Amino acid sequence: MFGGFIVMKIFTAQFMKQITNSLSILLIAGSLLACKHNDNIETSPPVITDYHKVTISDNIRAYLESNEQAKLICTGNMFCNNKNLAKIYESLGYNAVWVDNNSNIKPEAESVINILQSSYKDGLNTSTYHTKELNDLLGKIRALPKTQNEVVEPQLYVNFDITLSDAYISYARDMQNGRINPVSTYPDWKVDRILVDVTSQFESSVSNGDLLINMQNLIPKNNMYSSLKAKLSEYNQMINESGYGVLSDQEKETMRLIALNMDRLRWLPHSLPESYIMVNIPRFELDIFVENGESVVLSMPVIVGRDGENKTCLVSSNITSVEFNPYWGIPKRIATKEYLVKLKANPEYLNDKNIRIYGKGNKEVDATSIDWESINEKNFNYFFRQDPGTKNALGKVKFTFPNSCGIYMHDTSNRGLFGKNARSMSHGCVRIGKPIQLANYLLISRDNNSESKINKMLASDEHAGIKVKQPMPLFITYQTLIVSESGALIRYKDIYNIDNIKFVVFGAR
């Protein structure tokens, strides 16, 4: 009955639009003739009974345009995941994506469904991608009688096509942007990343005819991801053999953490470059990876931001320049919350720190000339800058990279802090343990700058900067669980307490 209802919708809401152009001459002629005889004669639309000859595209268009729900229904009582699905089909000319012109299911459709059914291997929920509904629709279509020159139960084909498209787009989004939305999940923690426009990607793949190839390539090309996925498969094998109840509470939690860390890796670019720098915040470590992530050529300890408002944000960027003997432009947040209190107690507090104060017009101001007791966060109109030198908080070297968080990597004047095990102590920037070695790698090993030139800059107290000819990819990540070279799981302390969220891992059942 439901299918029949939709067919009536097709003929009344859409098919009349389709035939209007082809019958326009006849209708106009008929109306003119009627006017000559009786101006009061009303014409009614012709009754179309041969609806089976309507193309699948016509049916898709009619269904999408007649769906009056706040959310689009993909099939039965199940809503689609993607609110813009109707617009996507409109941009595709309402052409079917998974059904050919002869109303045959395209071979790649079943391959895509198989991939969706295996999504649990990546810790994803297969039901999100309508796998049960798609298999039900596919079974019903296969059971239809074969007829010539007509489409039996066209609504089944319509539902199958839009349901599979919705599932495909949802899967592509989760695989490339992550199942978790960090903006809504962690509102006090910045994640600077480039989101993949999966809608445009889908439309392009439809046009190019490479939907299956694109889907097969959605799994992140990342050794850390592959290693965690292999560990997840061990638990899935146990579930397949003995059921979910065989797992202990600890094993279930480990499984959850594996899937959670895999999802955070999906926040990174889909394909990592041949060589890159990765900072793992809870590990307090920086590594330079080469040979597509297979080897590490340089490692060093790092100091990261404290929990709270000083969290180091996640970044996907490129190191573009190296500064020697840098100035430190002190952020207003630090100046008002840390230095202002001390200046009220001692107006000369900044003098022995080589920190200058600038007011209106970037003119230097004597600290003792300011009534600090009258200054607060709201009327603070000064800029603090620390000169290069041994007291500079940034040390001898600073590494810059574009990001929306305003952070950078740098040396430090307090190197004793690297001896501590827990190193979340900065205001958000990343302090690195081997800045000279990193500078040499970027500027000498990669860019072929003169070693004597670099040494001269280091020996001087003069500020100087060098652009990195080959910008070095940089990823600041948050992985509390990794797999060692020996295959063992290593867990790091969740210093920002972000693992403690409701996150269901979807494994084999």
C-alpha positions in Angstrom: 0.0 0.0 0.0 2.9 2.3 0.8 4.5 1.7 -2.6 1.2 2.4 -4.3 0.7 5.7 -2.4 4.1 6.9 -3.5 3.3 6.0 -7.1 0.2 8.2 -6.9 2.4 10.9 -5.6 4.7 10.4 -8.5 2.0 10.8 -11.1 0.2 13.7 -9.4 3.1 15.7 -8.1 5.8 15.1 -10.6 4.8 13.2 -13.7 2.4 15.9 -14.8 5.4 18.3 -14.7 7.3 15.9 -16.9 4.6 15.6 -19.6 3.7 19.3 -19.5 6.3 20.3 -22.0 5.6 17.4 -24.4 1.8 18.0 -24.3 2.0 21.8 -24.1 0.9 22.3 -27.8 -2.0 20.1 -27.4 -3.2 21.6 -24.2 -2.9 25.1 -25.5 -4.7 24.2 -28.7 -7.4 22.5 -26.7 -7.9 25.4 -24.4 -8.2 27.9 -27.3 -10.7 25.7 -28.9 -12.7 25.4 -25.7 -12.8 29.2 -25.3 -14.3 29.6 -28.7 -17.2 27.4 -27.7 -17.7 28.1 -24.0 -15.6 30.3 -21.8 -16.9 28.4 -18.7 -15.7 25.0 -19.6 -13.0 23.8 -17.1 -10.2 21.5 -18.2 -8.8 18.8 -16.0 -5.4 17.1 -16.2 -5.3 13.8 -18.0 -5.2 10.7 -16.0 -1.9 8.9 -16.4 -2.1 5.2 -15.7 1.0 3.9 -17.4 3.3 5.2 -14.6 5.7 2.3 -15.0 7.3 3.9 -18.0 8.4 6.8 -15.8 12.2 6.7 -15.4 13.8 5.9 -12.0 15.1 9.5 -12.0 11.5 10.8 -12.3 10.5 8.7 -9.3 13.5 9.9 -7.2 12.7 13.5 -8.0 9.0 13.1 -7.2 9.7 11.3 -3.9 12.2 13.9 -2.7 10.0 16.8 -3.7 6.9 15.2 -2.1 8.5 14.3 1.2 6.9 16.7 3.6 8.8 15.5 6.7 11.0 17.9 8.7 13.7 15.3 8.0 13.9 13.2 4.8 12.8 9.6 5.1 15.2 7.3 3.5 13.0 4.2 3.8 10.2 3.0 5.9 10.2 5.1 9.1 13.9 5.6 9.0 15.2 9.2 8.6 18.3 9.9 6.5 21.4 11.1 8.3 22.2 13.9 5.8 19.8 16.8 5.8 21.1 18.0 2.4 20.5 14.8 0.6 17.7 16.2 -1.5 19.9 19.1 -2.6 22.7 16.6 -3.5 20.3 14.7 -5.8 19.1 17.9 -7.3 22.7 18.8 -8.2 23.0 15.4 -9.8 19.9 16.0 -11.9 18.0 13.5 -9.8 19.8 10.7 -11.6 20.0 7.4 -9.7 23.4 6.7 -8.3 23.2 3.0 -7.7 20.6 1.9 -10.2 21.2 1.9 -14.0 18.8 3.0 -16.7 17.5 -0.6 -17.0 16.5 -0.6 -13.3 19.4 -3.0 -12.5 21.4 -2.6 -9.3 24.9 -1.6 -10.2 27.6 -4.1 -9.2 29.5 -1.6 -7.1 26.4 -1.1 -4.9 26.8 -4.5 -3.3 30.6 -4.0 -2.9 29.8 -0.7 -1.1 27.3 -2.5 1.2 29.9 -5.1 2.1 32.3 -2.3 3.1 29.6 -0.7 5.2 29.0 -4.1 6.9 32.7 -4.3 7.8 32.8 -0.8 9.4 32.8 -2.3 12.9 36.5 -3.2 12.1 37.2 0.5 12.5 35.1 0.8 15.7 32.1 2.2 13.8 28.4 1.4 14.1 27.2 -0.6 11.1 23.6 0.4 11.9 24.5 4.1 11.3 25.1 3.1 7.7 21.6 1.4 7.3 23.1 -2.0 6.5 20.0 -4.0 7.7 17.7 -1.7 5.7 19.8 -1.9 2.6 20.0 -5.7 2.7 16.2 -5.8 3.2 15.6 -3.5 0.2 18.1 -5.5 -1.9 16.3 -8.8 -1.0 12.9 -7.3 -2.0 14.2 -6.0 -5.3 15.8 -9.4 -6.2 12.5 -11.1 -5.4 10.6 -8.9 -7.9 9.3 -10.5 -11.2 11.3 -9.6 -14.3 9.2 -7.6 -16.7 9.9 -5.9 -20.0 9.7 -2.1 -20.5 8.4 -1.4 -17.0 9.5 -0.9 -13.4 7.8 -3.1 -10.9 7.6 -1.5 -7.4 9.6 1.7 -8.3 9.6 2.9 -4.8 11.9 0.1 -3.7 14.5 1.3 -6.2 14.0 4.9 -5.0 14.4 4.0 -1.3 17.4 1.8 -2.1 19.2 4.5 -4.1 18.8 7.3 -1.6 19.4 5.1 1.4 22.7 3.8 0.0 23.8 7.3 -0.9 23.0 8.5 2.6 25.0 5.6 4.1 27.9 6.3 1.8 28.2 10.0 2.7 27.8 9.2 6.4 30.6 6.6 6.3 32.9 8.9 4.3 32.3 11.7 6.8 33.1 9.4 9.8 36.2 8.0 8.2 37.7 11.3 7.1 36.5 13.7 9.8 36.0 11.4 12.7 32.9 10.1 14.4 33.3 12.6 17.3 32.9 16.3 16.6 35.6 17.9 18.8 33.9 21.4 18.6 30.8 20.2 20.4 32.4 17.4 22.5 35.3 19.5 23.8 34.2 23.1 23.7 37.1 24.3 25.9 39.7 22.6 23.7 40.8 23.9 20.3 41.3 21.5 17.4 42.7 23.3 14.3 42.0 21.0 11.4 40.8 21.0 7.8 37.4 19.2 7.3 36.8 17.2 4.2 33.8 18.3 2.2 32.3 14.9 1.8 29.3 16.2 -0.1 31.4 17.7 -2.9 33.6 14.6 -2.8 30.5 12.4 -3.3 29.2 14.4 -6.2 32.6 14.4 -7.8 32.9 10.6 -7.4 29.4 10.1 -8.9 30.4 12.2 -11.9 33.8 10.4 -12.3 32.3 7.0 -11.8 34.8 6.1 -9.0 32.6 5.7 -6.0 33.9 2.3 -5.1 37.5 3.2 -5.6 37.1 6.3 -3.5 35.4 4.3 -0.7 38.1 1.7 -0.7 40.6 4.5 -0.1 38.8 6.1 2.8 40.7 4.1 5.5 43.5 6.4 6.9 46.9 5.7 5.6 48.6 6.0 9.0 50.8 3.4 10.7 49.5 4.4 14.1 45.9 3.8 12.9 46.7 0.5 11.2 48.4 -0.8 14.4 45.4 0.1 16.6 43.1 -1.4 14.0 45.0 -4.6 14.2 44.7 -4.7 18.0 41.0 -4.0 17.7 40.6 -7.0 15.3 42.1 -9.3 18.1 39.1 -8.4 20.3 36.7 -8.7 17.4 38.0 -12.2 16.8 37.4 -13.1 20.4 33.8 -11.8 20.1 33.2 -13.7 16.9 34.4 -17.0 18.5 32.9 -16.7 21.9 30.5 -13.8 22.1 30.8 -10.3 23.6 30.3 -11.7 27.1 33.7 -13.4 26.9 35.5 -10.0 27.4 36.4 -8.8 30.9 35.5 -5.2 31.9 39.2 -4.3 31.5 39.2 -5.7 27.9 36.0 -3.9 27.1 37.6 -0.6 28.3 40.7 -1.3 26.3 38.6 -1.9 23.3 36.8 1.4 23.8 40.1 3.3 24.2 41.5 1.7 21.0 38.4 2.9 19.0 38.5 6.3 20.7 42.1 6.9 19.8 41.5 5.6 16.2 38.8 8.2 15.9 41.1 11.0 17.0 43.6 9.8 14.3 40.8 10.4 11.8 40.9 14.1 12.7 44.3 14.1 10.9 44.6 14.4 7.1 43.5 11.2 5.4 46.9 10.5 3.9 50.0 11.6 5.8 53.0 12.8 3.8 56.2 10.9 3.2 58.0 12.7 6.1 56.5 14.7 8.9 56.8 15.8 12.5 54.4 14.5 15.1 53.9 15.8 18.6 51.9 13.5 20.9 50.7 15.6 23.8 50.1 12.9 26.5 53.4 11.2 25.6 55.3 14.5 25.9 57.3 13.6 22.8 58.2 14.9 19.4 59.2 12.5 16.6 60.3 13.1 13.0 59.0 10.4 10.8 60.4 9.5 7.3 59.8 6.8 4.7 56.0 7.2 5.0 56.0 6.9 8.7 58.1 3.7 8.8 61.2 5.2 10.5 62.0 7.9 13.1 65.2 9.9 12.5 64.9 12.2 15.5 63.0 12.2 18.8 63.0 14.6 21.7 61.0 15.4 24.9 58.5 18.3 24.9 56.6 20.4 27.4 53.0 21.0 26.5 50.2 23.2 27.9 48.6 22.8 31.3 45.1 21.5 31.6 42.3 24.1 31.7 42.6 27.2 29.5 46.2 26.4 28.6 45.6 23.2 26.8 47.8 22.8 23.7 45.5 22.6 20.8 45.6 20.0 18.1 47.2 21.2 14.8 47.7 20.0 11.3 50.1 22.5 9.6 53.5 23.1 8.2 56.6 24.6 9.8 57.4 27.5 7.6 60.2 29.5 9.4 62.8 29.3 12.0 63.7 32.3 14.2 67.0 32.6 16.1 67.1 34.8 19.2 63.4 35.5 19.0 61.4 38.2 20.7 58.6 37.1 22.8 55.4 39.0 22.4 53.6 38.2 25.6 49.9 37.3 25.1 47.5 39.6 26.8 46.0 36.7 28.7 49.4 36.0 30.3 50.2 39.7 30.8 47.0 40.5 32.7 46.6 37.3 34.7 50.3 36.7 35.7 52.3 39.9 35.3 49.8 42.6 36.3 49.5 41.3 39.9 53.3 41.4 40.3 53.5 44.9 38.7 51.0 46.2 41.3 53.3 44.9 44.0 56.5 46.0 42.3 56.4 48.4 39.3 60.0 47.5 38.5 59.3 43.8 38.3 59.8 43.5 34.6 63.1 45.4 34.4 65.4 42.5 35.2 63.5 40.2 32.8 64.3 42.4 29.8 60.5 42.9 29.2 59.5 46.2 27.6 56.1 47.8 27.8 54.5 49.5 24.8 51.5 51.8 24.9 49.5 53.7 22.2 51.3 54.1 18.9 53.6 51.3 19.9 55.6 53.8 22.0 57.7 52.3 24.8 56.5 53.2 28.3 58.3 53.3 31.6 56.7 50.8 33.9 57.1 53.2 36.9 55.1 55.9 35.2 51.9 53.7 35.1 49.4 53.6 38.0 49.1 49.8 38.0 46.5 49.8 40.8 44.0 51.4 38.3 44.7 48.8 35.6 42.6 45.7 35.1 41.9 43.2 32.4 39.2 45.4 30.8 41.3 48.7 30.5 44.6 47.0 29.9 45.9 48.7 26.7 49.6 47.7 26.8 51.8 45.3 24.9 54.6 43.4 26.6 57.6 42.2 24.7 60.7 40.4 25.9 64.1 41.1 24.2 66.3 38.2 22.9 68.9 36.9 25.3 69.5 34.3 27.9 66.5 35.3 29.9 64.1 35.1 27.0 61.4 32.5 27.7 61.6 31.2 24.1 65.2 30.4 24.4 67.4 30.6 21.3 65.1 29.1 18.6 61.4 29.5 17.7 59.6 27.4 15.0 56.5 29.0 13.5 53.6 27.3 11.6 50.2 28.7 10.5 47.4 27.9 13.0 44.3 29.5 14.5 45.4 28.8 18.0 48.3 31.3 18.0 50.8 28.7 19.2 54.4 27.8 18.1 57.3 25.5 19.1 60.3 26.9 20.9 63.4 26.4 23.0 63.2 27.4 26.7 65.4 29.2 29.2 64.3 26.7 31.9 65.7 23.5 30.5 65.6 21.7 33.9 61.9 21.1 33.4 62.6 18.4 30.8 63.9 16.2 33.6 60.3 15.8 34.9 58.1 12.9 33.9 54.9 14.9 33.7 55.5 17.9 31.4 52.2 19.7 31.0 53.5 23.1 32.2 53.3 25.6 29.4 50.8 28.2 28.5 49.9 26.2 25.3 53.0 26.5 23.2 55.2 23.4 22.8 58.7 23.7 24.3 61.1 21.2 22.7 64.1 19.5 24.2 66.5 19.5 21.2 65.8 22.8 19.3 69.2 23.1 17.8 69.0 19.5 16.3 65.6 20.3 14.9 66.7 23.5 13.4 69.7 21.8 11.8 67.5 19.0 10.4 65.0 21.5 8.8 67.5 24.1 7.6 70.7 22.0 6.8 69.6 18.4 6.2 66.5 19.3 4.2 67.1 22.8 2.9 70.9 22.6 2.4 71.6 25.9 4.3 75.2 26.5 5.4 76.0 25.0 8.7 78.4 27.9 9.5 75.6 30.3 8.8 73.3 28.6 11.3 76.1 28.4 13.9 76.8 32.1 13.5 73.1 32.9 14.1 73.1 30.8 17.2 76.3 32.4 18.6 74.8 35.8 18.1 72.2 37.6 20.2 70.8 39.3 17.2 67.3 38.3 16.1 67.2 36.6 12.7 64.8 34.4 10.8 65.1 31.9 7.9 62.2 30.6 5.8 62.0 26.9 5.5 62.3 26.2 1.7 60.5 22.8 2.1 57.8 23.5 4.7 57.8 20.6 7.1 54.4 19.0 7.8 53.6 19.1 11.6 50.8 17.3 13.4 50.1 17.9 17.1 48.0 14.9 18.3 46.5 13.5 21.4 47.0 9.7 21.6 46.6 8.1 24.9 47.1 4.6 23.4 49.7 3.5 20.9 51.2 0.2 19.8 54.9 -0.3 20.4 57.3 -1.8 17.8 57.0 -5.0 19.7 53.2 -5.0 19.3 52.4 -4.1 22.9 49.8 -1.5 23.8 51.2 1.5 25.6 48.8 3.7 27.6 49.6 7.3 28.6 48.0 9.4 31.2 45.0 11.3 30.0 46.3 14.7 31.1 43.4 16.7 29.7 40.7 14.2 30.8 39.2 13.8 27.3 39.0 10.0 27.3 36.4 10.2 29.9 33.4 10.7 27.6 30.6 8.4 26.6 32.0 6.6 23.6 30.5 3.3 22.5 32.8 1.0 20.6 31.1 -1.0 18.0 32.7 -4.4 17.5 31.7 -7.7 16.1 28.5 -9.1 17.5 
